[in-house]
Amino acid sequence: MTLHQMGVAELARALAGKSVSSEELTQHLLARIEAHRSLGAFLQVDAEGGLAAARAADVRRAAGDPAPLLGIPIAHKDIFVTTAQVTTAGSKMLANYRSPFDATVVARLGDGEPGGLPGAGAISLGKLNCDEFAMGSANENSAFGAAHNPWDLRRVPGGSSGGSAAAVAARLLPAATGTDTGGSIRQPASFTGITGIKPTYGVCSRYGMIAFASSLDQAGPLARSAEDCAMLLSAMSGFDARDATSAERPPQDFHAQMLQARVGASAARPLAGLRIGLPEEFFPASLSSDVAAAVRAALAELEKLGATLVGLSLPRTELSIPVYYIIAPAEASSNLGRFDGVKFGHRAAHHGDLTDMYRKTRAEGFGPEVKRRIMIGTYVLSHGYYDAYYLQAQKLRRMIADDFQHCFTQCDLIAGPVAPSVAWPLGRMADDPVQTYLADIFTLPASLAGLPGMSVPAGFGAHGMPVGLQLIGNYFAEGQLLHAAHALQQATDWHLQAPPST
């Protein structure tokens, strides 16, 4: 097996066994990144910094440093601020912005936070493409060009973490960071045939993660397998006093939780006793038949492993779309108010008074989708409409969360498709944003409820494109999610399939 075909866990063992050095591994991956520039996955590549970090990691390993991800190359979605490189959030507004600090997720995966615990030791090879300010489902809203799906370069990789998903699927990296506001880890993972997990809201710090919708944004990893995701999520998690929404829980060893055997389980039936709920609303008549067939086949595998499938209902699933597209734009309109050309970011070169400078700066700096969501958000928060729209959406959000809690009295996990179809061709929905909004129907409910969810490769659908199985757990049940996903991946090889071009 060549180096780029190995996942995080395999590379960690190879590095520990000294069968390869971090410098050799980094050189190999940098060569692949250069050869696949046309994929559009990277916005910036830090070859010099990555190689210097790799050499330092090799020295640390020789000295006995036990950091779990020491010397493993990754890259970050360009929504996490970094001191070493420009952070653009996929927008012209921040085309030349360099942060004075690293995001907590970046620091914890890397060398650690200043004055805090040491980091996991991973090295960053650059910043990955994303929809502008994480607003999009196809990565076509990036101001610097769309990323492409490595399974078919004429199709989207999903969004907004499309660059992260494309890089991992194309074997340019063993893993990458992403963010999920309404499905932006799970949907691109599904579209590109990799594994991705959005943890419970608050598990990973949002400090240094450029805000889209503060009550929904959450960081998470994208990788080849559940085991790889568990290793990264263990390093990323934990309380951060600098994030007011951070859950006051210590860092978790999700890898150990993933490997913990269930009571009454056996080697042949590792999921014995696990109840998996299937909401009828996740299998509507509009669901593409190829996606439905792949998801049903994956569910059959889970049954063989000892799980019991339980029918249930999430009656407000369809309402998650209007609820999300009121709440998220409302929060975005507030968060993006800071980009006015005064303190940082783009400023219009030619303007009149201060108001004219604001107007021209934002008109030039923001793309069409960001402007659309700012306008929607400002409208629903305006006098006379707040009660009619925003307040009602918040009430429905609570009801959606309550629906999940009712379901979890009948099951341990919830399963279904990630998206209604496989990845669509580039440009197909560019002029019809509502269609891309509707494609989020299966990921939005868990996001609104703040629940953990993940996408696990589940075979292939139309045109040979990957299909993902979505698993949703109760609050802080990441270990249970990862355990079920790992059991499925031990019994199948869908997660090992790579695009033909790789």
The 8 nearest C-alpha neighbors of each residue, nearest first, counted from 0:
[[1, 4, 2, 5, 3, 9, 6, 10],
 [2, 0, 4, 3, 5, 27, 24, 170],
 [1, 3, 4, 5, 0, 24, 27, 10],
 [4, 2, 5, 170, 1, 28, 171, 172],
 [5, 3, 2, 1, 170, 0, 6, 173],
 [6, 4, 3, 2, 9, 10, 7, 173],
 [5, 7, 173, 9, 8, 10, 223, 4],
 [6, 8, 10, 227, 9, 173, 11, 5],
 [7, 9, 11, 10, 6, 227, 12, 226],
 [10, 8, 12, 6, 11, 7, 5, 13],
 [9, 11, 13, 7, 12, 8, 14, 6],
 [12, 10, 8, 14, 9, 13, 7, 15],
 [11, 13, 15, 9, 10, 14, 16, 8],
 [14, 12, 10, 16, 18, 15, 11, 17],
 [13, 15, 17, 11, 16, 12, 19, 10],
 [14, 16, 12, 17, 13, 11, 18, 60],
 [15, 17, 13, 14, 18, 12, 19, 11],
 [18, 16, 14, 19, 15, 13, 20, 12],
 [19, 17, 13, 16, 14, 20, 15, 12],
 [20, 18, 17, 14, 13, 23, 21, 24],
 [21, 19, 23, 22, 14, 24, 17, 57],
 [20, 22, 24, 70, 53, 23, 25, 57],
 [21, 23, 53, 25, 20, 24, 54, 26],
 [24, 22, 26, 20, 21, 25, 27, 19],
 [23, 25, 21, 27, 22, 26, 20, 28],
 [24, 26, 22, 28, 27, 23, 21, 29],
 [27, 25, 29, 23, 24, 28, 22, 30],
 [26, 28, 24, 30, 25, 29, 23, 31],
 [27, 29, 31, 25, 30, 26, 171, 32],
 [30, 28, 32, 26, 31, 27, 25, 33],
 [29, 31, 33, 28, 27, 32, 34, 26],
 [32, 30, 34, 28, 33, 29, 171, 35],
 [33, 31, 29, 35, 34, 30, 171, 28],
 [32, 34, 30, 31, 36, 35, 29, 28],
 [33, 35, 31, 32, 36, 30, 37, 29],
 [36, 34, 32, 37, 33, 38, 31, 39],
 [35, 37, 38, 33, 34, 39, 32, 40],
 [38, 36, 39, 35, 34, 40, 147, 146],
 [39, 37, 147, 36, 40, 35, 146, 149],
 [40, 38, 146, 37, 41, 36, 147, 145],
 [39, 41, 162, 146, 128, 38, 166, 127],
 [42, 40, 127, 128, 43, 39, 126, 162],
 [41, 43, 128, 127, 126, 40, 44, 39],
 [44, 42, 126, 125, 41, 45, 127, 84],
 [45, 43, 125, 124, 46, 41, 126, 42],
 [44, 46, 125, 124, 48, 47, 49, 43],
 [47, 45, 49, 48, 44, 50, 124, 29],
 [48, 46, 50, 49, 45, 51, 52, 44],
 [47, 49, 51, 45, 50, 46, 52, 124],
 [50, 48, 46, 52, 124, 51, 47, 45],
 [49, 51, 53, 52, 47, 48, 46, 22],
 [52, 50, 48, 54, 53, 49, 47, 55],
 [51, 53, 55, 49, 50, 54, 56, 48],
 [54, 52, 50, 22, 56, 21, 55, 51],
 [55, 53, 57, 51, 56, 52, 22, 50],
 [54, 56, 52, 58, 53, 57, 59, 51],
 [57, 55, 53, 59, 70, 58, 54, 60],
 [58, 56, 60, 54, 59, 55, 21, 61],
 [57, 59, 55, 61, 56, 60, 62, 54],
 [60, 58, 56, 62, 64, 57, 61, 55],
 [59, 61, 64, 63, 57, 62, 58, 56],
 [62, 60, 58, 63, 59, 57, 64, 56],
 [61, 63, 59, 60, 64, 58, 57, 65],
 [64, 62, 60, 61, 65, 59, 58, 66],
 [63, 65, 60, 59, 66, 62, 61, 69],
 [66, 64, 67, 63, 60, 69, 59, 68],
 [65, 67, 119, 69, 120, 68, 64, 118],
 [68, 66, 119, 69, 65, 120, 11, 230],
 [69, 67, 121, 119, 120, 71, 66, 70],
 [70, 68, 120, 121, 66, 71, 67, 56],
 [69, 71, 21, 56, 121, 53, 122, 120],
 [72, 70, 121, 68, 69, 122, 73, 21],
 [73, 71, 122, 123, 121, 70, 25, 124],
 [72, 74, 123, 175, 174, 172, 122, 124],
 [75, 73, 123, 175, 125, 124, 126, 127],
 [76, 74, 176, 126, 175, 127, 77, 125],
 [75, 77, 127, 78, 177, 126, 176, 163],
 [78, 76, 126, 88, 127, 79, 86, 75],
 [77, 79, 88, 76, 209, 208, 80, 86],
 [80, 78, 208, 77, 102, 207, 76, 209],
 [81, 79, 102, 207, 86, 101, 98, 208],
 [82, 80, 101, 83, 98, 84, 100, 102],
 [81, 83, 98, 100, 99, 84, 101, 97],
 [84, 82, 81, 85, 97, 48, 98, 101],
 [85, 83, 82, 81, 86, 97, 125, 126],
 [84, 86, 97, 96, 95, 87, 81, 83],
 [87, 85, 80, 96, 77, 97, 88, 84],
 [86, 88, 93, 94, 89, 90, 77, 85],
 [89, 87, 78, 132, 77, 90, 131, 86],
 [88, 90, 131, 141, 87, 129, 142, 130],
 [91, 89, 131, 92, 142, 88, 87, 93],
 [92, 90, 94, 364, 93, 142, 365, 89],
 [91, 93, 364, 345, 90, 344, 94, 365],
 [94, 92, 87, 344, 96, 91, 95, 90],
 [93, 95, 91, 87, 92, 96, 90, 344],
 [96, 94, 93, 85, 97, 344, 87, 86],
 [97, 95, 93, 85, 86, 344, 94, 87],
 [96, 98, 85, 86, 82, 84, 95, 99],
 [97, 99, 82, 100, 81, 80, 96, 101],
 [98, 100, 82, 97, 101, 81, 80, 83],
 [101, 99, 98, 82, 81, 102, 80, 207],
 [100, 102, 81, 80, 82, 106, 105, 103],
 [101, 103, 207, 105, 80, 104, 206, 79],
 [102, 104, 106, 105, 206, 107, 204, 101],
 [105, 103, 107, 235, 102, 106, 108, 204],
 [106, 104, 102, 108, 103, 107, 109, 101],
 [107, 105, 111, 109, 103, 112, 104, 108],
 [108, 106, 118, 111, 104, 109, 105, 235],
 [107, 109, 119, 105, 106, 118, 121, 234],
 [108, 110, 120, 121, 106, 118, 107, 119],
 [109, 111, 118, 120, 106, 117, 107, 119],
 [118, 112, 110, 117, 106, 107, 109, 116],
 [111, 113, 115, 106, 114, 107, 116, 117],
 [114, 112, 115, 111, 116, 106, 117, 110],
 [115, 113, 112, 116, 111, 117, 110, 118],
 [116, 114, 112, 113, 117, 111, 118, 107],
 [115, 117, 111, 118, 112, 114, 113, 107],
 [118, 116, 111, 110, 115, 119, 112, 107],
 [111, 119, 117, 110, 107, 109, 120, 108],
 [118, 120, 108, 66, 68, 67, 109, 121],
 [119, 121, 69, 109, 68, 118, 110, 66],
 [122, 120, 109, 71, 68, 69, 70, 108],
 [123, 121, 72, 71, 70, 109, 73, 52],
 [124, 122, 74, 73, 125, 72, 49, 121],
 [125, 123, 45, 49, 74, 44, 73, 46],
 [126, 124, 44, 45, 74, 43, 123, 75],
 [125, 127, 75, 77, 43, 76, 42, 74],
 [128, 126, 41, 76, 162, 77, 42, 40],
 [127, 129, 162, 40, 42, 41, 77, 76],
 [130, 128, 159, 160, 138, 89, 162, 161],
 [129, 131, 141, 138, 140, 133, 159, 135],
 [130, 132, 89, 141, 90, 133, 140, 134],
 [131, 133, 88, 134, 130, 211, 89, 90],
 [134, 132, 130, 159, 131, 135, 129, 211],
 [135, 133, 132, 130, 131, 159, 369, 368],
 [136, 134, 159, 130, 158, 137, 133, 138],
 [135, 137, 158, 157, 159, 138, 435, 183],
 [136, 138, 157, 158, 139, 155, 135, 156],
 [139, 137, 130, 158, 161, 159, 140, 145],
 [138, 140, 145, 137, 141, 130, 144, 146],
 [141, 139, 130, 138, 131, 142, 135, 368],
 [142, 140, 130, 131, 89, 143, 144, 139],
 [141, 143, 90, 89, 144, 91, 140, 131],
 [144, 142, 141, 89, 145, 90, 42, 128],
 [145, 143, 141, 142, 146, 139, 39, 140],
 [144, 146, 139, 138, 141, 39, 147, 143],
 [145, 147, 39, 40, 162, 38, 138, 161],
 [148, 146, 152, 38, 155, 156, 149, 154],
 [147, 149, 156, 152, 155, 150, 151, 154],
 [150, 148, 151, 152, 169, 498, 147, 165],
 [151, 149, 498, 148, 152, 464, 191, 499],
 [152, 150, 153, 149, 148, 154, 147, 464],
 [151, 153, 148, 147, 154, 149, 150, 38],
 [152, 154, 151, 424, 425, 147, 155, 148],
 [155, 153, 424, 425, 152, 148, 423, 151],
 [154, 156, 148, 425, 157, 147, 137, 422],
 [157, 155, 148, 161, 147, 187, 190, 191],
 [158, 156, 187, 137, 161, 136, 155, 186],
 [159, 157, 136, 137, 161, 160, 138, 183],
 [158, 160, 130, 183, 133, 135, 129, 136],
 [161, 159, 158, 129, 163, 177, 183, 162],
 [162, 160, 158, 157, 164, 156, 138, 163],
 [161, 163, 40, 128, 127, 165, 164, 160],
 [162, 164, 166, 161, 160, 165, 175, 127],
 [163, 165, 161, 167, 162, 166, 188, 187],
 [166, 164, 162, 168, 167, 163, 148, 169],
 [167, 165, 171, 169, 163, 164, 168, 40],
 [166, 168, 172, 170, 164, 169, 165, 174],
 [167, 169, 165, 170, 166, 191, 164, 193],
 [170, 168, 166, 167, 171, 149, 165, 501],
 [171, 169, 167, 172, 168, 3, 166, 4],
 [170, 172, 166, 169, 32, 28, 167, 31],
 [173, 171, 167, 170, 174, 73, 166, 28],
 [172, 174, 6, 7, 167, 222, 170, 73],
 [175, 173, 222, 172, 73, 221, 167, 7],
 [176, 174, 74, 73, 221, 163, 75, 220],
 [175, 177, 220, 75, 76, 219, 221, 163],
 [178, 176, 76, 160, 219, 220, 218, 184],
 [177, 179, 218, 217, 219, 184, 183, 160],
 [178, 180, 183, 184, 182, 217, 216, 181],
 [181, 179, 216, 215, 182, 183, 217, 446],
 [180, 182, 443, 446, 179, 183, 442, 439],
 [183, 181, 442, 179, 185, 184, 186, 180],
 [182, 184, 179, 159, 158, 160, 186, 185],
 [185, 183, 179, 182, 186, 195, 187, 178],
 [184, 186, 454, 188, 182, 195, 453, 187],
 [185, 187, 189, 188, 182, 184, 183, 157],
 [188, 186, 157, 190, 189, 158, 156, 161],
 [189, 187, 193, 185, 186, 191, 190, 195],
 [188, 190, 467, 186, 187, 192, 466, 191],
 [189, 191, 187, 422, 188, 465, 156, 192],
 [192, 190, 188, 189, 193, 465, 168, 187],
 [191, 193, 465, 456, 189, 190, 188, 466],
 [194, 192, 188, 223, 191, 456, 494, 222],
 [195, 193, 455, 222, 224, 223, 454, 188],
 [196, 194, 221, 454, 453, 188, 185, 184],
 [195, 197, 453, 219, 452, 198, 220, 454],
 [196, 198, 219, 452, 451, 453, 179, 184],
 [199, 197, 451, 196, 202, 200, 477, 452],
 [198, 200, 451, 450, 202, 475, 449, 474],
 [199, 201, 449, 202, 217, 198, 450, 215],
 [200, 202, 245, 246, 203, 244, 199, 204],
 [201, 203, 236, 199, 246, 200, 237, 198],
 [204, 202, 236, 201, 218, 235, 237, 205],
 [203, 205, 206, 245, 239, 242, 103, 201],
 [204, 206, 208, 207, 242, 203, 217, 218],
 [207, 205, 242, 204, 208, 102, 103, 241],
 [206, 208, 102, 80, 79, 205, 209, 103],
 [207, 209, 79, 205, 206, 78, 210, 102],
 [210, 208, 78, 207, 79, 211, 88, 80],
 [209, 211, 213, 212, 208, 334, 216, 132],
 [210, 212, 331, 132, 213, 334, 133, 209],
 [213, 211, 330, 327, 331, 215, 214, 216],
 [212, 214, 215, 216, 210, 211, 330, 334],
 [213, 215, 212, 216, 330, 200, 244, 327],
 [214, 216, 180, 213, 212, 446, 217, 447],
 [217, 215, 180, 213, 179, 212, 214, 178],
 [216, 218, 179, 178, 200, 180, 215, 219],
 [219, 217, 178, 177, 203, 179, 197, 216],
 [218, 220, 197, 177, 196, 178, 176, 198],
 [221, 219, 176, 228, 177, 195, 175, 196],
 [220, 222, 195, 175, 174, 194, 176, 228],
 [223, 221, 174, 194, 224, 228, 227, 173],
 [224, 222, 193, 194, 6, 494, 227, 173],
 [225, 223, 227, 226, 194, 222, 228, 494],
 [224, 226, 228, 485, 227, 481, 484, 229],
 [227, 225, 229, 224, 228, 230, 485, 254],
 [226, 228, 224, 230, 7, 229, 225, 8],
 [229, 227, 225, 231, 230, 226, 220, 222],
 [230, 228, 254, 226, 232, 253, 227, 231],
 [229, 231, 227, 233, 228, 232, 254, 226],
 [232, 230, 228, 234, 233, 229, 235, 220],
 [231, 233, 235, 229, 234, 230, 228, 236],
 [234, 232, 252, 230, 231, 253, 251, 235],
 [233, 235, 231, 232, 236, 108, 119, 107],
 [234, 236, 232, 104, 233, 107, 203, 108],
 [237, 235, 203, 250, 202, 233, 234, 232],
 [238, 236, 250, 249, 248, 202, 203, 239],
 [237, 239, 247, 248, 245, 246, 249, 240],
 [238, 240, 241, 242, 245, 204, 237, 247],
 [239, 241, 242, 238, 243, 245, 247, 204],
 [242, 240, 239, 243, 206, 245, 204, 205],
 [243, 241, 245, 244, 240, 206, 239, 204],
 [242, 244, 245, 241, 240, 239, 246, 205],
 [243, 245, 242, 201, 246, 205, 204, 200],
 [246, 244, 201, 242, 238, 243, 204, 239],
 [247, 245, 201, 248, 202, 238, 244, 237],
 [248, 246, 238, 245, 249, 237, 239, 201],
 [247, 249, 238, 246, 237, 250, 202, 251],
 [248, 250, 237, 238, 251, 247, 236, 246],
 [251, 249, 237, 236, 248, 233, 252, 238],
 [250, 252, 233, 253, 249, 236, 237, 234],
 [253, 251, 233, 254, 255, 256, 250, 229],
 [252, 254, 256, 229, 255, 233, 478, 251],
 [253, 255, 229, 257, 256, 252, 230, 258],
 [254, 256, 258, 257, 253, 252, 259, 478],
 [257, 255, 253, 478, 259, 254, 258, 252],
 [256, 258, 482, 254, 478, 481, 255, 259],
 [257, 259, 255, 256, 260, 254, 482, 485],
 [258, 260, 256, 257, 255, 261, 482, 478],
 [261, 259, 258, 262, 264, 269, 265, 257],
 [262, 260, 264, 263, 259, 269, 270, 271],
 [261, 263, 264, 260, 272, 271, 265, 269],
 [262, 264, 261, 271, 265, 272, 260, 269],
 [265, 263, 269, 271, 261, 262, 268, 270],
 [266, 264, 268, 269, 267, 263, 271, 270],
 [265, 267, 268, 269, 264, 304, 260, 270],
 [266, 268, 265, 269, 304, 264, 305, 303],
 [267, 269, 304, 305, 265, 270, 271, 266],
 [270, 268, 264, 265, 266, 271, 304, 267],
 [271, 269, 305, 306, 304, 268, 273, 272],
 [272, 270, 305, 264, 306, 268, 273, 269],
 [271, 273, 306, 270, 274, 305, 307, 263],
 [274, 272, 306, 270, 271, 307, 275, 411],
 [273, 275, 410, 307, 411, 306, 308, 272],
 [276, 274, 412, 308, 413, 410, 309, 411],
 [277, 275, 413, 309, 410, 310, 308, 412],
 [276, 278, 310, 414, 311, 309, 413, 279],
 [279, 277, 312, 311, 280, 281, 313, 310],
 [278, 280, 281, 282, 312, 277, 311, 310],
 [279, 281, 278, 282, 283, 313, 316, 312],
 [282, 280, 279, 278, 415, 283, 441, 416],
 [281, 283, 280, 279, 286, 284, 291, 278],
 [284, 282, 285, 286, 280, 281, 279, 287],
 [283, 285, 286, 282, 287, 288, 280, 281],
 [286, 284, 283, 287, 419, 282, 288, 420],
 [287, 285, 419, 284, 283, 288, 282, 291],
 [288, 286, 290, 289, 420, 419, 285, 291],
 [287, 289, 291, 290, 292, 286, 285, 460],
 [290, 288, 460, 292, 291, 287, 461, 293],
 [291, 289, 293, 287, 292, 288, 460, 420],
 [290, 292, 288, 294, 289, 293, 295, 287],
 [293, 291, 295, 289, 290, 294, 288, 296],
 [294, 292, 296, 290, 295, 291, 458, 457],
 [293, 295, 297, 291, 296, 292, 468, 290],
 [296, 294, 298, 292, 297, 293, 291, 299],
 [297, 295, 299, 293, 294, 298, 292, 300],
 [298, 296, 300, 294, 299, 295, 457, 293],
 [297, 299, 295, 301, 300, 296, 294, 302],
 [298, 300, 302, 296, 297, 301, 295, 303],
 [301, 299, 303, 297, 298, 302, 304, 296],
 [302, 300, 298, 304, 299, 303, 306, 487],
 [301, 303, 306, 299, 305, 304, 300, 307],
 [304, 302, 300, 301, 305, 299, 306, 268],
 [303, 305, 268, 301, 302, 270, 269, 306],
 [306, 304, 271, 270, 268, 302, 303, 269],
 [307, 305, 302, 273, 270, 271, 301, 274],
 [306, 308, 274, 275, 302, 273, 309, 305],
 [309, 307, 275, 276, 274, 306, 310, 277],
 [308, 310, 276, 275, 277, 311, 307, 274],
 [309, 311, 277, 276, 278, 308, 279, 312],
 [312, 310, 278, 277, 276, 279, 309, 406],
 [313, 311, 278, 279, 314, 280, 310, 406],
 [312, 314, 315, 316, 278, 402, 280, 403],
 [315, 313, 312, 316, 280, 402, 317, 399],
 [316, 314, 318, 317, 313, 399, 319, 402],
 [315, 317, 318, 319, 314, 313, 444, 280],
 [318, 316, 319, 315, 320, 440, 314, 280],
 [319, 317, 315, 320, 316, 321, 322, 395],
 [318, 320, 322, 317, 316, 444, 321, 323],
 [319, 321, 323, 318, 322, 324, 440, 317],
 [322, 320, 324, 323, 318, 319, 325, 392],
 [323, 321, 392, 319, 325, 320, 324, 318],
 [324, 322, 326, 320, 325, 321, 327, 319],
 [323, 325, 321, 322, 327, 326, 320, 328],
 [324, 326, 323, 322, 328, 327, 329, 321],
 [327, 325, 329, 323, 328, 324, 322, 330],
 [326, 328, 212, 330, 329, 324, 323, 325],
 [329, 327, 376, 331, 372, 330, 326, 325],
 [376, 330, 328, 326, 332, 327, 331, 325],
 [329, 331, 212, 333, 327, 328, 332, 334],
 [330, 332, 328, 334, 211, 333, 212, 329],
 [333, 331, 373, 376, 329, 330, 335, 334],
 [332, 334, 330, 331, 336, 335, 329, 377],
 [335, 333, 331, 336, 332, 330, 210, 211],
 [336, 334, 337, 332, 333, 338, 331, 211],
 [335, 337, 333, 338, 334, 332, 339, 331],
 [338, 336, 335, 339, 334, 333, 340, 342],
 [339, 337, 336, 335, 340, 344, 361, 343],
 [338, 340, 357, 341, 337, 361, 360, 336],
 [339, 341, 346, 345, 338, 344, 360, 343],
 [342, 340, 339, 343, 346, 338, 344, 357],
 [343, 341, 340, 344, 339, 338, 337, 346],
 [344, 342, 341, 340, 345, 96, 338, 93],
 [343, 345, 93, 92, 96, 340, 346, 338],
 [346, 344, 92, 340, 93, 364, 360, 347],
 [345, 347, 340, 360, 348, 344, 341, 356],
 [348, 346, 360, 349, 359, 356, 350, 345],
 [349, 347, 346, 350, 360, 356, 359, 345],
 [350, 348, 347, 351, 356, 359, 346, 355],
 [351, 349, 356, 355, 347, 352, 348, 359],
 [350, 352, 355, 356, 353, 349, 354, 359],
 [351, 353, 355, 354, 356, 350, 357, 358],
 [354, 352, 356, 355, 357, 351, 350, 358],
 [355, 353, 357, 356, 352, 358, 351, 359],
 [354, 356, 358, 352, 353, 357, 351, 350],
 [357, 355, 353, 350, 359, 354, 358, 360],
 [358, 356, 354, 360, 339, 355, 359, 361],
 [357, 359, 355, 356, 361, 360, 362, 354],
 [360, 358, 362, 356, 361, 357, 347, 363],
 [361, 359, 347, 346, 357, 363, 362, 358],
 [360, 362, 364, 363, 359, 358, 365, 357],
 [363, 361, 359, 360, 364, 365, 358, 366],
 [364, 362, 360, 361, 365, 359, 347, 92],
 [363, 365, 92, 361, 91, 362, 360, 345],
 [366, 364, 361, 363, 362, 369, 92, 370],
 [365, 367, 369, 368, 370, 364, 142, 90],
 [368, 366, 370, 369, 371, 365, 140, 372],
 [369, 367, 371, 370, 366, 372, 140, 134],
 [368, 370, 372, 371, 366, 367, 365, 373],
 [371, 369, 373, 367, 368, 372, 374, 366],
 [372, 370, 368, 374, 369, 373, 367, 375],
 [371, 373, 328, 375, 369, 374, 370, 376],
 [372, 374, 332, 376, 370, 375, 371, 328],
 [373, 375, 377, 371, 372, 376, 378, 370],
 [376, 374, 372, 378, 373, 377, 328, 371],
 [329, 377, 375, 328, 373, 332, 379, 378],
 [376, 378, 374, 380, 375, 379, 332, 373],
 [377, 379, 375, 381, 376, 380, 374, 384],
 [380, 378, 376, 384, 385, 381, 377, 388],
 [381, 379, 385, 377, 378, 376, 384, 329],
 [382, 380, 378, 379, 384, 385, 377, 383],
 [383, 381, 384, 385, 380, 379, 378, 386],
 [382, 384, 385, 381, 386, 387, 380, 379],
 [383, 385, 387, 379, 386, 382, 381, 388],
 [386, 384, 380, 389, 379, 388, 387, 381],
 [387, 385, 390, 384, 388, 389, 391, 383],
 [386, 388, 384, 385, 391, 389, 390, 383],
 [387, 389, 391, 385, 386, 390, 379, 384],
 [390, 388, 385, 392, 391, 379, 386, 325],
 [389, 391, 386, 393, 392, 388, 385, 394],
 [390, 392, 394, 388, 393, 389, 387, 395],
 [393, 391, 322, 389, 395, 390, 394, 388],
 [392, 394, 396, 390, 391, 395, 389, 397],
 [395, 393, 391, 397, 396, 392, 390, 398],
 [396, 394, 398, 392, 397, 393, 399, 391],
 [397, 395, 393, 399, 394, 398, 392, 447],
 [396, 398, 400, 394, 395, 399, 401, 393],
 [397, 399, 395, 401, 400, 396, 402, 394],
 [400, 398, 402, 396, 401, 397, 395, 315],
 [399, 401, 448, 397, 403, 398, 402, 396],
 [402, 400, 398, 404, 403, 399, 397, 405],
 [403, 401, 399, 405, 400, 404, 313, 398],
 [404, 402, 406, 400, 405, 401, 407, 399],
 [405, 403, 401, 407, 406, 402, 400, 408],
 [404, 406, 402, 403, 407, 408, 401, 409],
 [407, 405, 403, 408, 404, 409, 402, 410],
 [406, 408, 410, 404, 409, 405, 411, 403],
 [407, 409, 406, 405, 410, 404, 411, 403],
 [410, 408, 407, 406, 411, 405, 276, 309],
 [411, 409, 274, 407, 276, 275, 412, 408],
 [410, 412, 274, 407, 275, 273, 472, 413],
 [413, 411, 275, 472, 471, 410, 276, 274],
 [414, 412, 276, 471, 275, 470, 277, 472],
 [415, 413, 470, 469, 277, 276, 471, 275],
 [414, 416, 469, 281, 468, 277, 417, 294],
 [415, 417, 468, 469, 418, 294, 467, 281],
 [416, 418, 469, 441, 467, 468, 186, 442],
 [417, 419, 420, 416, 438, 441, 186, 439],
 [420, 418, 286, 287, 438, 416, 290, 417],
 [421, 419, 418, 287, 290, 422, 286, 423],
 [420, 422, 190, 464, 466, 423, 460, 465],
 [423, 421, 190, 155, 154, 420, 156, 424],
 [422, 424, 154, 155, 421, 425, 427, 420],
 [425, 423, 154, 427, 153, 155, 426, 422],
 [424, 426, 154, 155, 427, 153, 423, 139],
 [425, 427, 429, 428, 424, 139, 430, 155],
 [426, 428, 425, 424, 429, 423, 430, 431],
 [429, 427, 431, 430, 426, 432, 434, 435],
 [428, 430, 426, 431, 427, 432, 139, 425],
 [431, 429, 428, 432, 427, 426, 433, 434],
 [430, 432, 428, 433, 429, 434, 435, 427],
 [433, 431, 435, 434, 430, 436, 428, 429],
 [434, 432, 436, 435, 431, 437, 428, 438],
 [435, 433, 437, 436, 432, 431, 438, 428],
 [434, 436, 438, 432, 433, 437, 136, 428],
 [435, 437, 433, 434, 438, 439, 432, 320],
 [438, 436, 434, 439, 435, 440, 433, 320],
 [437, 439, 435, 436, 440, 418, 419, 434],
 [440, 438, 437, 442, 436, 441, 443, 418],
 [439, 441, 438, 437, 443, 442, 320, 317],
 [442, 440, 439, 417, 443, 418, 281, 444],
 [443, 441, 182, 439, 440, 444, 445, 181],
 [442, 444, 181, 446, 445, 440, 441, 439],
 [445, 443, 447, 446, 319, 442, 448, 316],
 [446, 444, 448, 450, 447, 443, 449, 442],
 [447, 445, 449, 443, 448, 444, 181, 450],
 [446, 448, 444, 445, 449, 443, 396, 215],
 [447, 449, 400, 445, 446, 450, 444, 399],
 [450, 448, 200, 446, 447, 199, 445, 451],
 [451, 449, 199, 445, 474, 448, 473, 446],
 [452, 450, 198, 199, 197, 472, 471, 477],
 [453, 451, 471, 197, 470, 196, 472, 450],
 [452, 454, 196, 470, 195, 469, 185, 197],
 [453, 455, 469, 185, 195, 468, 467, 194],
 [454, 456, 194, 468, 467, 457, 469, 453],
 [457, 455, 467, 192, 494, 493, 193, 458],
 [458, 456, 467, 466, 468, 297, 493, 293],
 [457, 459, 493, 466, 293, 465, 456, 460],
 [458, 460, 465, 466, 464, 463, 293, 457],
 [459, 461, 289, 464, 463, 290, 465, 466],
 [460, 462, 463, 464, 289, 459, 421, 290],
 [463, 461, 464, 460, 459, 421, 151, 465],
 [462, 464, 461, 459, 460, 465, 150, 151],
 [463, 465, 459, 460, 462, 461, 421, 150],
 [466, 464, 459, 192, 190, 458, 191, 460],
 [465, 467, 459, 189, 457, 458, 460, 456],
 [468, 466, 189, 456, 457, 455, 454, 417],
 [467, 469, 455, 416, 454, 457, 294, 417],
 [470, 468, 454, 417, 415, 416, 414, 453],
 [469, 471, 414, 453, 452, 413, 468, 454],
 [472, 470, 452, 413, 412, 451, 414, 453],
 [473, 471, 412, 476, 451, 480, 452, 413],
 [472, 474, 476, 450, 475, 451, 471, 407],
 [473, 475, 450, 476, 199, 472, 451, 449],
 [476, 474, 477, 199, 473, 451, 198, 472],
 [477, 475, 479, 478, 473, 474, 472, 480],
 [478, 476, 480, 479, 475, 481, 198, 451],
 [479, 477, 256, 481, 257, 476, 480, 253],
 [478, 480, 482, 476, 477, 481, 483, 257],
 [481, 479, 477, 483, 478, 482, 484, 472],
 [480, 482, 484, 478, 257, 479, 483, 225],
 [483, 481, 257, 479, 485, 480, 484, 478],
 [484, 482, 486, 480, 485, 481, 487, 479],
 [483, 485, 481, 487, 486, 482, 225, 488],
 [486, 484, 488, 482, 225, 487, 483, 481],
 [485, 487, 489, 483, 488, 484, 482, 490],
 [488, 486, 484, 490, 485, 489, 491, 483],
 [489, 487, 485, 491, 490, 486, 484, 492],
 [488, 490, 486, 487, 491, 485, 492, 484],
 [489, 491, 487, 488, 486, 492, 300, 304],
 [492, 490, 488, 489, 493, 487, 494, 300],
 [491, 493, 495, 494, 488, 496, 490, 489],
 [494, 492, 495, 458, 496, 456, 491, 457],
 [495, 493, 456, 492, 496, 193, 223, 224],
 [496, 494, 492, 493, 497, 223, 224, 193],
 [497, 495, 493, 494, 492, 498, 192, 458],
 [496, 498, 499, 495, 501, 168, 169, 170],
 [497, 499, 150, 500, 501, 149, 169, 496],
 [498, 500, 501, 497, 150, 149, 496, 169],
 [501, 499, 498, 149, 150, 169, 497, 151],
 [500, 499, 498, 169, 497, 170, 149, 168]]
